[in-house]
């Protein structure tokens, strides 16, 4: 028993010594340069023509109007520059189902077109409501994109993503209220082909 207490004493003493001599660690985000200073999350990266395009959920600038959904471009994933606004909210009605919320956006190339998917909403007309699934299309990765379901959301969704089956059929997969759902999607028409 005496040896047991000695061993415990030495372990505790060594741990305290190790922690007291540890140097403070600092970490810098290696891909921050050029991105929104207000922060981003839910990143989606699209490699295209020796470049990378990046979209994500941006935290809003509290001093400006709604900017829409911004696309960033990089050659080496370290320095980023704005490559355009994908959805220009200045051309949208403030009554639209999606006006100032564009969460978890993704860009998918499908049948030689680019499809932007997002979880959107309107905090002016429906504050604190669940987001809905939206699809927009463009001939170019950098847009501009036209929302295909501008009249209403396809379904309520949270962090939806697209997956493709063995026949290249797209499905939206998402989480809502602690459950996972999927829905067959017609990307070209911007429609849901099955209920979630």
KAQUI-V552936 format. One line per field, one symbol per residue. ss: DSSP state (@ for helix, = for strand, . for the rest). phi: phi as a letter, one per 40 degrees, with the letter a starting at -180 (. if undefined). burial: # if it has 9 or more other C-alpha atoms within 8 Angstrom, else .. A space follows every 10 residues. Layout:
ss = ???
phi = ???
burial = ???
//
This chain:
ss = .@@@@@@@@@ @@@@@@@@@@ .......... .........= ========.. ========.. ........== ====...... =======.@@ @......... ========== ..======== =......... .=======.. .....==... .....=.... ====.....= ======..== ======.... ==....
phi = .cccccccdc cccccccccc ccccbbbbcc bccgcdccga afcbbbcafg bbbbbacccc ccbbcccgbc bbbacbgbbb bcbhbcbccc cbcccdcbbb bbbfcabbca fgbbbcbabb abcccbcgcc cbcbbbbacb dcgcbbccbc caccacabfc bbbbcccgcc bcbabafgbb baacbccccg bccacc
burial = .......... .......... .......... ##..#....# .#####.... ########.. ......#### ####...### #########. .....##### #######... ..######## ###....... ########.. ..###.#### ..##.##### #..#....## ######.... #######..# ##....
//
